């Protein structure tokens, strides 16, 4: 039962976190190999599937089928992760919504293997008892064990979502680091100049195909939002030293990608919104769909 409780808590939390990040989840699904025509349905249905399966782990009559379904889901997801890691693609995790947008990697696979092993143990133990019956049989000790298991899941998830370091994206109310960027002509620009009014920082890369496809949208966003919010497009390339904009997009340059690293951008394209005080108002999102949704929210 403890294994089932841990799995239930994990999947209910994961599903609930994804509900607020449909755009980012759709981008991640596409990055993991889901056809673009199917990705919106996956982004809509997966959070609810995880929540329902997590809850079905608790009654005795549905625990075993739910465990089998969870193992199948985890195996499929892990296989997709392994393909992405092998290719070296940068795909945001989104396992717990926008707060877990670090690129998938070996640690993501190890975590999934651990969950599969835990589900295997629960299957081997059988599901003869439901949660209420189990608690009644165990008395106060069972209640304490159940509370400790769920508290452990919640604490581990909170630490993972808010951990400090290069793997954790900037979230709402985080402070933006000092930005040292260059205009196209090579002149310097500071954070103070960038944040005269609310701003959206869009991070792109020179060798990023989806970033190039976004250029018409970037130019449109800069024009249509100019009166209310600055849309700053930041690329990790070096400033060419010429005054002309050759693609209609006003771009700032981050030689060496130091600003992108300081802002803990997990992949490109990504974006976040900040206020004139340098506080993040909308946390980091990745992918064209999620970025457009962010811009519609500012």
N, C-alpha and C positions, 0 to 999 in steps of 0.2 A: 504493500500500500504506500509506503514512503516513496518508492520509485515512481509510482503512478502520480502521487502528489507533486513531486518535483517536475515531472513531465507536464502535468496539467498546468501548474503555475507558469512554467516556461512558455508553453504554447499559447496560453490565454494572454500573457503579457506581450508576446511577440505579435500575435494577431491584433490586439488592441492598439499597439504602437503603429502598426502598418496602416490602420484605418485613416490616419491623418496624413499619410504620405503616398497617396495613390499615384501621383505623377512620378515620383521618384521610384516607386515600386515597379511601375510600368517600364521605365527606362532600364532598371536592373533586370527585369524579366527578359527584355529584348537582348540585353548584353549577355545573358546566360544562354541564349539560343532559342528562346521562344519566338515563333513567327510574329512579326509586327501586327498582323491581323488578329492574333490571339492574345497578345500581351495586355490590351485593355481589360479583357475578360479575366485574365489571371490576376491583374492588379485589383480588380473588384472582388473576386471570389476568394482568393487565397487567405486574406485576413479572417474572413468569417469561417472558412474551413478550419483554420488553426484554432480558433476560439471554440468552435463546436466540438472538434475532436478532443481538445483539452478537457472540456466539460464532460464529455462522454467517457473519459477515463475513470470517473468517480463512481458511478453506479456499477454494481457487479454484473448486471445483464449486458452492458455495452462495453465494458472495459477491454475484453479480449479483441473484439472487432476493431475498436478504436486504436489499440496498440498495433495491430497488423497494418491498419491504414497509415498510422504515423511512421512506421518503419518503411513502408513503401514510399511515402512522401519524402522522407529523409534520404533514402537511397537514391531516388531520382534527383533530388537537389544536390546531393554530394557528387553524383556523376557529372552533373552540369558544372559544378564548381571545379572539379578536377580538369575538365576540358579547358576552362578559362585560365586556370593557373598554368597548365601546360603550355598554352599559347602565349602566356605573358600579357594577356589583356588586362586593362584597368577597368574593372566593373565594381561599382559601389555595392556593398553588402545589402543594406536595407533590411537586415534580419530583425531589427527592432526599430524600423521606420527611419526618419531623417536623422535620428541621433546615433545611428550606426552606419554612417556612409563611408567608412574606410574601405579601401579596395579589398576584395576577397583575396585570401591567400591560404597558405598551409595551415595557419591557426584556425581558420574557418572550417576547414575539412576535419581537423582534429576534434574540434568541438562537436561537429555532426557525428563523427564516429563515436564519441562519448555518449551522445544522446541515443544513438542506435543500440549501443551496448546496454544502456540503462533500460531501454524498452525491451531488449531481449531478456534481461533479468526479470522484468515484470511479467513478461509472457511465460517464462519458465515457472514463476511462482504461482501462476494462475490468478483468476479474478473472482474467487468464490464470495468474497466479502465486498459490499459497498462501503462507502465512506462512513455513513451513519452507523451501520452495524459494527464496523471495525472500531470506531471511536467508542461505541457503547461497550464493546468487549474489552478494550484496553483501559478504559477509565481515564482518570486524569493524566496518566503517563502517555496514553495515546494522543490525547488532546495536545499535550506539551510537545510531543514529537511532530505532530502535524503542523502546529504553529511554527516550530523551529524550521521545518523543511520549507514551508512557504516563505518565511522570513529570509531564509538563506537564498532562495531564488530571487526575491525582491531586492535584497542587498547586492547580490552579484550582478544583477541586471543594472541597478542604479550605478554601481561602480563602473561597469563597462560603458554605460552611456555617458558618464561624466568624467571619465578618467582624463588626467592631464598628460599631455605628451603629443608627439607627432601623429599618432593614430586617431586622435579624437577631434572631430570637426568642431568648428565654432558654432555655438548654439545661442539662442536668444539670451540677451543680457550679458554675454561675454564681451570683453573689451577688445576692440580691434588693435592689433599691433601697429607700430609706426610703419607707415608706407613710404618707401623711397623708390620712386618711379621716374621714368623719363618720357617726355613727349617725343613725337616723331622726329623733331629737329634736334633732339639730344638735350634740350633744356630739362632741368630737374623740376619735379613737382612733389609737394609735400602733402601729408594727410590733411593739414589745415585747409589747403586749397581744394582738395577733393571733397571735403565734407562741409562746404558752405551751406548746403541744404541736404535733406535726406538723399541717400545715394544707394544704388545697387551696383555692386562690384561683380562683373562677369569675367571669369577666368577662362582663358582659352590657350591653346598651344599651337605652335606652327605646324606640327606634324599630326594634328588631330583632324580626321576626316569630318566627324560631326560638327566640329567648330567651324570649319570652312562652309559647311552647308547652312550654318546659322547666320552667315554674314548679312543677307538681306533682312532678316528679322532684327539683327542687332542695329542696323542702320535705321530701321523703322521705329524701334523702341526708343532710340536716342532722339529721334525727331518728335514723336508723339508725346513723350513724357518730359520733354525739356522744360516745360513750365512748372512742373511739380517735383520732379526727382531727377537727379543726375544718374545716367547709366554709363558707368565707366567700364570699358572693355580693356582688360589687362592680359597681355600676352607675355610668355616667357622668353620671347626673342629679343634681340638687341635692336635698339632704335636705329633706323637706317640713315638718319641725319638729313632727311629731306622734309620740307615743310608741307608737301602736298599729301592729301589723303587719296589713295588710289582705289579704294573700294567702297567709299561712302561711309565707312565706320571710323569714328574718332577713337584711336587706340592709344593706350599707354603701355610702356614697355618695362619689363621686369627682367633685366639681363641676369641670366643664371638662375632665374626662378626663385630668388630668395624671398620675395614677398609671398609667392604662392606657398612656399614651405612654411613661412611664419604664420600664414592664415590657415595652415593645415588642410589645404584643398586636396580631397581624396582622388579626384580624377577631373579631366576636362571633357566637355564644358561643365563648369559649376558656377554658382552664384550665391551671394548673401546680401542682405539689406542692412544698412547701418544708418544711425541718426547722426546729426551734426556733432554730438558729443563723443562719437566713436564707439557707441554701444551697438551691438548686433540686435536688430529688431526682428529679423526673420532669419533663422539659421540656415546653414549651408545646404543647398540642394544640388543635385547633379543631373545632367541631361536636359535636352531642349524642352521637353514637355514640362518638366518640373520647374525649369527656369521661367518659362512663360507663365505658369501658374503663380510663381512668386511675384512676378512683375504685375500681375493682375491684382495681387493682394496689397501692394504698397499704396 
